[in-house]
Amino acid sequence: MNSFGNILRLTTFGESHGPGIGGVLDGFPAGIDIDVDFVEAELARRRPGQSALTTARRESDHVEFLSGLWEGKSTGCPIAFLVRNENQHSGDYENLRDVFRPSHADFTYQTKFGLRDHRGGGRTSARETVARVVAGALAKIALDERGISVTAYTEQVGDVRLERDYRRYDFSLIETNAVRCPDPAAAEEMAALITRVKAEGDTVGGVVTCVIQGCPAGLGEPVYDKLSADLGAAMLSINAVKGFEIGEGFAGVAQRGSQQNDLFVPAPADGFPVLEKGGALRPSGITTLTNHSGGIQGGISNGNDIVMRIAFKPVATLLQEQPTVNVQGEAVRVQARGRHDPCVLPRAVPVVEAMAALTILDHYLLAVSRKW
C-alpha cells in the first residue's frame, strides 16, 4: 500500500539509501500556477542538517519534475517527480544487518516480507516523507487559490508545552526558530531540552498542532470516509506518530455535554462558507460560539477551523547501547551509529502540513464532484 488518496492519489517510491525518493500525484487539477520555488522551500523545511537539533545528514533535496507541468501550470496529467539521495553513509548501518533495533520496524518488516533493507530502514525510513512534502506543497498551492490554509507548529517537546488554544499564538513566529514553535520563550526551552537529550545519546518526543483555516462546510463522508477518520489515517501513516485527536480530543472527556456542545448562532457577518454546485462558495449566515468539535461534526467539516494534534514518540534509534536479539533469536547488545534526529518534531511540522493538505484537497475535489 504505497498509495494515498481517492480522487487525488499519491504513490511514492524509493528507499533511504537508494538512488532517490519520488512520487506520482494523480488527479491534480489542471491550470494551477505552480511555484516551484515554494515547493523547494517546503522541502527545505523538512531537509536534514538544517540545524544543530536535527540529523547531520546533508541533502540538497532538489526536486525534479518529470511530467504533469507545462509552462508553469499543472496539465491535469499525473505529476511525476524525483528527489535524489546524495549523502548516504550506508556503512554506518553494517552492524545492524542481523540485529533487530528495539521499537523499530526491523522485526515487523522482516516478519512480514522475509527480508529488509538494514541501511537506514529502507522504505520504513522517514526519508520517504520527502515525497509527501513535494505532493503536499502542490496541494497547498491549489488550496491557497481557494482560500484554505494549513499551518502546523510544535506544541510540545517532552514536558515543555504550550497552551492548547492556538489562537493565543502568532503563526508568523513559527519559522523564526529551529523548533518551529510560535512561542519564542518556549522554543528556547524546547531547543535546550533537545540539546541535552542529544548529548546523552537519547531521544525525545512531542506534539504537533495543525490548524486548517478557510475550509468550507461539507467536506467528508457520513460513515466510512469521514474527514476526521481520513485525517487520522493520514497522520498515523507518518513515521513515529502514536496519537491523534480532533478538537478537544482526550481532554474533553472530563467535561459534560453541556460544556462541549458548540452552539449555533446567526453569523454577525457571512458565517461559515458552504460549497455549492460547481464548487462555488456561498456564506451560510451561521456560526458557532465555540469550536470544541475541532471543525468536524458527524465526520463532515462544518466551516470552522479544523484543529488537530498529533503525538510523536521519541525516535527509536538511540546512540546508546541497548539489549536486543539478532535474526537467530540470540540475545545481543546493539548501539546505533551514524546520524539521527534526537527529536523529529522540527522536521515533522511540514510533513504534517503536507498530509493535511493532501487530505483536504482530496475531499474538496470529491465534494465538488458530487455538486455537479
C-alpha positions as CSV (number, residue, x, y, z in Angstrom):
1,M,0.0,0.0,0.0
2,N,2.2,2.8,-1.3
3,S,-0.6,5.0,-2.5
4,F,-2.8,7.5,-0.6
5,G,-6.0,9.3,-1.5
6,N,-9.1,8.9,-3.6
7,I,-9.6,11.4,-6.4
8,L,-6.2,13.0,-5.6
9,R,-3.9,10.0,-5.3
10,L,-0.2,10.0,-4.3
11,T,2.0,7.0,-4.9
12,T,5.5,7.2,-3.5
13,F,8.6,5.1,-4.2
14,G,12.3,4.9,-3.1
15,E,14.4,3.9,-0.1
16,S,16.5,5.9,2.3
17,H,19.8,4.7,0.9
18,G,18.7,4.1,-2.7
19,P,19.2,6.5,-5.6
20,G,16.3,8.7,-4.6
21,I,12.8,9.2,-3.3
22,G,9.9,10.1,-5.7
23,G,6.2,10.0,-6.4
24,V,3.4,10.3,-8.8
25,L,0.5,12.6,-7.9
26,D,-2.6,11.8,-10.0
27,G,-5.9,13.7,-10.1
28,F,-4.3,17.1,-9.5
29,P,-6.5,19.9,-11.1
30,A,-5.3,21.4,-14.4
31,G,-4.4,25.0,-14.8
32,I,-2.9,25.6,-11.4
33,D,0.1,28.0,-11.4
34,I,2.9,26.0,-9.8
35,D,5.5,27.9,-7.8
36,V,8.5,25.5,-7.9
37,D,10.4,27.8,-5.5
38,F,7.6,27.3,-3.0
39,V,7.9,23.6,-3.4
40,E,11.7,23.8,-2.8
41,A,11.1,26.0,0.3
42,E,8.8,23.4,1.7
43,L,11.4,20.7,1.1
44,A,14.0,22.9,2.9
45,R,11.8,22.9,6.0
46,R,11.9,19.1,6.1
47,R,15.5,18.8,4.9
48,P,18.1,17.1,7.3
49,G,21.0,19.1,8.6
50,Q,19.1,22.4,8.9
51,S,20.1,23.0,12.5
52,A,22.0,21.5,15.4
53,L,18.8,19.9,16.6
54,T,18.4,17.6,13.6
55,T,20.4,14.8,12.0
56,A,23.7,15.8,10.4
57,R,22.9,14.1,7.1
58,R,23.3,16.6,4.3
59,E,20.9,16.5,1.4
60,S,20.1,19.3,-1.0
61,D,16.7,17.8,-1.6
62,H,16.2,19.4,-5.0
63,V,13.0,18.2,-6.8
64,E,13.0,17.2,-10.4
65,F,9.5,17.3,-12.1
66,L,9.3,14.7,-14.8
67,S,5.8,15.2,-16.0
68,G,2.5,17.0,-15.4
69,L,3.7,20.6,-15.6
70,W,3.9,22.8,-18.7
71,E,4.9,26.4,-18.8
72,G,4.5,26.8,-15.1
73,K,1.0,25.2,-14.8
74,S,-0.4,21.8,-14.0
75,T,-1.7,20.0,-17.0
76,G,-4.1,17.6,-15.3
77,C,-1.9,14.7,-16.2
78,P,0.0,12.7,-13.5
79,I,2.7,14.8,-11.9
80,A,5.8,12.6,-11.5
81,F,8.8,13.9,-9.5
82,L,12.1,12.7,-8.1
83,V,14.4,13.9,-5.3
84,R,17.8,12.2,-5.5
85,N,19.7,10.9,-2.4
86,E,23.2,12.5,-2.3
87,N,24.6,11.8,1.2
88,Q,24.1,8.2,2.2
89,H,26.5,6.7,4.7
90,S,25.4,3.1,4.3
91,G,28.4,1.7,6.2
92,D,27.1,3.3,9.4
93,Y,24.4,0.6,9.4
94,E,26.5,-2.5,8.8
95,N,26.4,-3.5,12.5
96,L,22.6,-3.7,12.2
97,R,22.4,-6.1,9.3
98,D,21.4,-9.1,11.5
99,V,20.1,-7.2,14.6
100,F,16.6,-6.0,15.4
101,R,16.6,-2.5,16.9
102,P,14.3,-2.0,19.8
103,S,10.9,-0.4,18.9
104,H,11.9,-0.1,15.3
105,A,10.3,-1.6,12.2
106,D,13.2,-4.1,11.7
107,F,11.5,-7.2,13.3
108,T,8.0,-6.5,11.9
109,Y,9.2,-5.7,8.4
110,Q,11.3,-8.9,8.2
111,T,8.5,-11.0,9.7
112,K,6.1,-9.7,7.0
113,F,8.3,-9.8,4.0
114,G,11.1,-12.2,4.9
115,L,13.8,-9.6,4.2
116,R,14.6,-6.0,5.0
117,D,17.0,-3.2,4.0
118,H,19.0,-2.5,7.1
119,R,20.5,0.7,5.7
120,G,18.5,3.4,7.4
121,G,15.4,1.2,7.5
122,G,15.0,1.3,3.7
123,R,11.3,2.0,2.9
124,T,10.4,2.4,6.6
125,S,12.8,5.4,6.9
126,A,11.3,8.8,7.5
127,R,13.2,9.9,4.3
128,E,10.1,8.6,2.4
129,T,8.3,11.7,3.7
130,V,10.3,13.7,1.1
131,A,7.7,12.7,-1.5
132,R,4.8,13.6,0.8
133,V,6.2,17.1,1.2
134,V,6.5,17.7,-2.5
135,A,3.0,16.5,-3.1
136,G,1.7,18.4,-0.1
137,A,3.3,21.6,-1.3
138,L,1.4,21.2,-4.6
139,A,-1.8,20.6,-2.7
140,K,-1.2,23.7,-0.5
141,I,-0.8,25.8,-3.7
142,A,-4.2,24.5,-5.0
143,L,-5.8,25.1,-1.6
144,D,-4.4,28.6,-1.4
145,E,-6.3,29.5,-4.6
146,R,-9.5,28.5,-2.7
147,G,-8.6,30.5,0.4
148,I,-7.7,27.4,2.5
149,S,-4.6,27.5,4.6
150,V,-2.8,24.7,6.5
151,T,-0.5,25.6,9.4
152,A,1.3,23.3,11.9
153,Y,3.6,24.0,14.7
154,T,5.4,22.3,17.6
155,E,3.1,22.5,20.7
156,Q,5.1,20.2,23.0
157,V,8.6,18.6,23.3
158,G,9.0,16.3,26.3
159,D,7.5,18.1,29.3
160,V,7.7,21.6,27.7
161,R,4.3,22.5,26.3
162,L,2.3,25.4,25.1
163,E,-1.3,26.3,26.0
164,R,-3.7,24.2,23.9
165,D,-5.5,27.3,22.4
166,Y,-3.8,28.0,19.1
167,R,-5.4,31.4,19.0
168,R,-3.0,32.7,21.7
169,Y,-0.1,32.5,19.3
170,D,1.3,34.4,16.3
171,F,1.8,31.9,13.4
172,S,4.3,34.3,11.8
173,L,6.8,33.3,14.6
174,I,6.7,29.6,13.8
175,E,9.6,29.7,11.3
176,T,11.7,32.1,13.4
177,N,13.3,29.3,15.4
178,A,14.7,25.8,14.8
179,V,11.9,24.1,16.8
180,R,9.1,25.7,14.8
181,C,7.3,26.9,17.9
182,P,5.2,30.1,17.8
183,D,6.3,31.0,21.4
184,P,9.9,32.2,21.3
185,A,10.5,31.6,25.1
186,A,9.0,28.1,24.9
187,A,11.1,27.4,21.8
188,E,14.3,28.2,23.7
189,E,13.3,25.7,26.4
190,M,12.4,23.1,23.8
191,A,15.7,23.5,22.0
192,A,17.6,23.3,25.3
193,L,15.8,20.1,26.1
194,I,16.6,18.5,22.7
195,T,20.2,19.6,23.0
196,R,20.5,17.9,26.5
197,V,18.8,14.7,25.2
198,K,21.1,14.6,22.2
199,A,24.2,14.9,24.3
200,E,23.0,11.9,26.3
201,G,22.6,9.8,23.1
202,D,18.9,9.7,23.8
203,T,15.7,10.9,22.0
204,V,12.5,12.8,23.0
205,G,9.0,13.1,21.5
206,G,6.3,15.7,21.5
207,V,3.1,17.0,19.9
208,V,2.4,18.9,16.7
209,T,-0.7,21.0,16.4
210,C,-2.2,21.5,12.9
211,V,-4.8,24.2,12.1
212,I,-6.7,24.3,8.8
213,Q,-8.5,27.6,8.1
214,G,-10.9,28.6,5.4
215,C,-12.2,25.1,4.8
216,P,-15.8,25.1,3.7
217,A,-18.6,23.1,5.3
218,G,-19.5,19.9,3.6
219,L,-16.2,18.0,3.2
220,G,-16.2,14.4,4.3
221,E,-18.5,11.4,4.1
222,P,-21.0,10.4,6.7
223,V,-19.8,6.9,7.6
224,Y,-16.5,5.2,6.5
225,D,-14.7,8.1,4.8
226,K,-15.3,10.7,7.5
227,L,-13.0,13.7,7.1
228,S,-11.7,13.2,10.7
229,A,-11.0,9.5,10.0
230,D,-9.1,10.2,6.8
231,L,-7.1,13.0,8.5
232,G,-6.3,10.5,11.3
233,A,-5.2,7.9,8.8
234,A,-3.0,10.4,7.1
235,M,-1.3,11.5,10.3
236,L,-0.9,7.9,11.7
237,S,0.8,7.0,8.4
238,I,3.7,9.3,9.4
239,N,6.7,7.7,11.0
240,A,6.8,7.8,14.8
241,V,3.2,9.0,15.2
242,K,1.4,7.3,18.1
243,G,-1.6,9.6,18.8
244,F,-4.2,11.7,17.0
245,E,-7.0,13.9,18.2
246,I,-9.5,16.4,16.8
247,G,-10.7,19.4,18.7
248,E,-10.8,18.9,22.5
249,G,-9.9,15.3,21.9
250,F,-9.0,13.3,25.0
251,A,-9.1,16.4,27.2
252,G,-12.8,16.8,26.5
253,V,-13.8,13.6,28.3
254,A,-13.6,15.4,31.6
255,Q,-16.4,17.8,30.6
256,R,-20.1,17.4,30.3
257,G,-22.1,17.6,27.1
258,S,-23.4,21.0,28.1
259,Q,-19.9,22.2,28.2
260,Q,-18.8,20.5,25.0
261,N,-21.6,21.4,22.6
262,D,-20.8,24.0,20.0
263,L,-24.0,26.2,20.0
264,F,-25.1,27.5,16.6
265,V,-25.9,31.2,16.3
266,P,-26.6,33.7,13.4
267,A,-23.4,35.0,12.0
268,P,-22.7,38.7,12.5
269,A,-21.1,38.7,9.0
270,D,-21.1,35.9,6.4
271,G,-20.7,32.9,8.6
272,F,-19.3,29.5,7.6
273,P,-18.6,29.0,3.8
274,V,-20.6,26.3,2.1
275,L,-19.9,24.6,-1.2
276,E,-22.5,25.0,-3.9
277,K,-22.9,23.4,-7.4
278,G,-19.7,23.6,-9.5
279,G,-17.5,24.3,-6.4
280,A,-18.7,27.9,-5.8
281,L,-18.8,29.0,-2.2
282,R,-21.7,30.9,-0.5
283,P,-21.9,32.3,3.0
284,S,-24.1,30.2,5.3
285,G,-25.1,33.1,7.7
286,I,-24.4,30.6,10.6
287,T,-21.5,30.3,13.0
288,T,-20.9,28.7,16.4
289,L,-19.9,30.2,19.8
290,T,-17.2,27.7,20.4
291,N,-15.2,25.1,18.4
292,H,-14.8,22.1,20.8
293,S,-15.5,19.8,17.8
294,G,-12.4,21.0,16.0
295,G,-14.3,21.9,12.8
296,I,-15.7,18.5,12.1
297,Q,-19.1,17.1,13.2
298,G,-20.5,13.8,12.0
299,G,-17.3,13.3,10.0
300,I,-18.1,16.3,7.9
301,S,-16.4,19.8,8.0
302,N,-18.7,22.5,9.5
303,G,-16.8,25.5,8.2
304,N,-15.0,26.2,11.5
305,D,-11.2,25.9,11.9
306,I,-10.1,22.3,11.8
307,V,-7.8,21.7,14.8
308,M,-5.9,18.5,15.4
309,R,-3.0,17.3,17.5
310,I,-0.5,14.6,16.5
311,A,1.7,12.9,19.1
312,F,5.2,11.7,18.0
313,K,7.0,9.1,20.1
314,P,10.7,9.5,20.8
315,V,12.9,8.3,17.9
316,A,13.5,4.6,18.2
317,T,17.2,4.8,17.1
318,L,19.4,5.7,20.1
319,L,23.1,6.3,20.3
320,Q,23.1,4.3,23.5
321,E,23.9,0.6,23.9
322,Q,20.7,-1.5,24.4
323,P,19.9,-5.2,24.7
324,T,18.1,-6.9,21.9
325,V,18.2,-10.0,19.8
326,N,19.6,-11.0,16.4
327,V,17.8,-12.7,13.5
328,Q,18.7,-16.1,15.1
329,G,16.9,-15.0,18.3
330,E,20.1,-14.8,20.3
331,A,20.5,-12.1,23.0
332,V,22.9,-9.4,21.9
333,R,23.6,-5.8,22.5
334,V,23.3,-3.0,19.9
335,Q,24.4,0.6,19.6
336,A,23.4,2.6,16.6
337,R,26.0,4.6,14.7
338,G,25.7,7.5,12.3
339,R,23.4,10.5,12.0
340,H,20.0,10.5,13.6
341,D,17.4,13.0,14.8
342,P,17.2,13.3,18.6
343,C,13.7,14.7,18.1
344,V,11.6,14.5,14.9
345,L,9.2,17.4,15.8
346,P,11.1,20.3,14.0
347,R,11.2,18.4,10.7
348,A,7.8,16.7,11.2
349,V,5.9,20.0,11.1
350,P,6.0,20.3,7.3
351,V,5.2,16.6,6.9
352,V,2.0,17.1,9.0
353,E,1.0,20.1,6.9
354,A,1.6,18.1,3.7
355,M,-0.6,15.2,4.7
356,A,-3.3,17.5,5.9
357,A,-3.2,19.5,2.6
358,L,-3.4,16.3,0.5
359,T,-6.4,15.0,2.6
360,I,-8.3,18.3,2.4
361,L,-7.8,18.8,-1.3
362,D,-8.8,15.2,-2.0
363,H,-12.1,15.7,-0.1
364,Y,-12.6,19.1,-1.7
365,L,-12.4,17.5,-5.2
366,L,-14.7,14.7,-4.1
367,A,-17.2,17.2,-2.7
368,V,-17.1,19.3,-5.9
369,S,-17.6,16.2,-8.0
370,R,-20.8,15.5,-6.0
371,K,-22.1,19.0,-6.6
372,W,-22.4,18.7,-10.4
